[in-house]
């Protein structure tokens, strides 16, 4: 049997963006060619020009990349070469000797900066008023194609392949037993790690988890009022970015890669739509500088296109079934999105081919924004922990880090 630690080379890493790149960003922002917009439409047709102009000017003249670069560099960072793919990661060891290893996986449009506010409480709870028995050694990677985990080694880098790379990385780091936490794209990858390495993963914790109907008889019967609202929200979801990312990621990349304001609008709209409350501004839920640090990393690493590829991989790995509005997702992880003709998410009740149910203990943290439906989650995962928050949005590690930390501690506390 092949040793999973073999062939995994690790080298120290530190972010140091050349000043010429920052100067180029400033010049491009100053020379933005702004479009017109229809009067009185607000956010209903996309990001308003007035809002984006003000935000872009702050990015150019008020935001200080070097300050935030230094804050990230306070944490030990490395790049591992795993099966030809470079994986950038933060590795924060807890001072507590009995700490459990925990892999934290971000989503799109996010990155390692999503977790900056939870690093201290999770790795050193004693210093943050917590129980030292709940400490974790943290491994926080940039997903392949995101941030500094570039370039992509080639096509086929979907959640299953990412999961295999991370399992090898954890073995190389010497963690024979560890937990996994993920949201959004990370919630596609996290359970796949549990499926591929069930003897090593003690538990999988997810927020921002998507669940789908499979067309089974009776699966819609008896949905609670809350679940009916979630199902309706899922069907009404604005999946324009999913359609673009999953079907034409290279074409989308040209505009985002060449225009920082284009990249800014593409990402800030998600912070607007996916945070709680949705009718507030993005910075009402997530610190403006944190949003800009996230956007800056996409821009400075030129990863608009490569980060979108994971959506393409999931679509191409799925089998079309029934009408053009229906497709079955062979992963069973809720990674597929219907391609309906109504401008929304399409027909979500296709003939889904559900993968083998996961066996690793799994916890779900459901925010006010999430559309997760419990019975469908239990169909696909070994759910042993379920928390309904009633507040918070998609980016919990930034919107409500204390709530995320508390639930992670509670879930893994049952498994230590």
Steps between C-alpha positions, in 0.01 A plus 500: 500500500629847412598717793277813475784708644736419215545762232346784705756780520440794735677834498449813714305782341446867567279741306702785347318668213735710285434872528469519122185287519347732760588803289339336197185431703483864609541623144235266365254610769567865421441440128184295529255539213167523681171387339165675509210354695123526491355745752328371812588129470723482810656156549228315306710473183845478652739719695405871476758727337498752785569236763775336298670829416527588867626154592754496219631841603540377857685194367732734311561770764386373841565128513854392593593162355832491685322512837288199415783317329695532825202371702482185288876457524474491879390138454740230381442424132624232265458368148481126450543331163251212498467291184621794292264752661633782718288547812548812710395467865519656842614258769431627848601264777318529831701547820281230656669156480173308463359715222323327210590583141233682301498573126307819413371529142372823348257559215460727200550796493712456809844390611717446806419852624146378569630327812727765650254583779463139613867401503570632850188363675532158336875452541547669838167500685677556833608846381147578379300405807431145385569150624851385402357151450329632184823604325584417139811492285381682188579430136338764276568447129417706197297266281682403179458779248430756774742758633854368525406137423583554137537427221250219459682180410245434225134423438306268727560688826154443644404447864590130499851564371546792740395270782767248409768769496399628842495149647857454377600841638363415845687169496821679401453742791482200734131516587367148516165618639340836427175685450383693197289817488379661181245735353376561145756335268669373814177319588530308173859401574470428874266198485699362209809493723293302750403253228856458376671487840237378750765342724669837543214752511335511842219728387382743234339832592331714235320829463365640177416141405270449201253210497297381204192294427568182301157440354412233757135439579382692806814706549298822482234382741486658843756775445480749783410862429868593536605222263238608247645852510848359447382288210335805344814707553704228333275505194506882484876519548685736264746255351645726232853474638467122526396473138793717387759333723386147421450532126743766376763560770770597249282756324396661828864519605602754237289782640572419865872447440541830315278730708533531878162675515351208308651259752378720786142511371495125432593421860335780697162408350533160670574669832186705447274206410634236736543692825239565769310728472485483121342844477803659670828597339778239490709690755208491743577130544870462416775755562567700184875448521450123532288499184768699318775269624307211353448683169864613498626143524288394203632799304866482602522124440302519176273212602157611377507229235672218685276540806193463277620170357368293791146586390575383146645174634184427698270571206708297255518209746120491524269299279220681322168332558148563386440845355751777445391636838605185682836351567617235742807559710706188547674638808190519716661786690260768386750649261269507201281790400211474257521685172142613460368723228312727736805703600508338843648178624297282267335172594661367815296180501700315236600136516786545743742210536599510866843370592549258785391658826787631707586311817714758681313687779376825351378826649298773330485865603208673328491879487200718423618527141557128438257285302608170657216248549568244769337187357698537179820557695436188706442302182855576381698542822530343844349800678560484875489874577262769375489866600244753372634849564213719384753771419815555297573463132717297268837629621467403867873496575500874422142600586462314828831329588397434861198300385712290266770443762242398761335244276830355378611457860170336596496259207858382527474492879276196456761325284830566677 
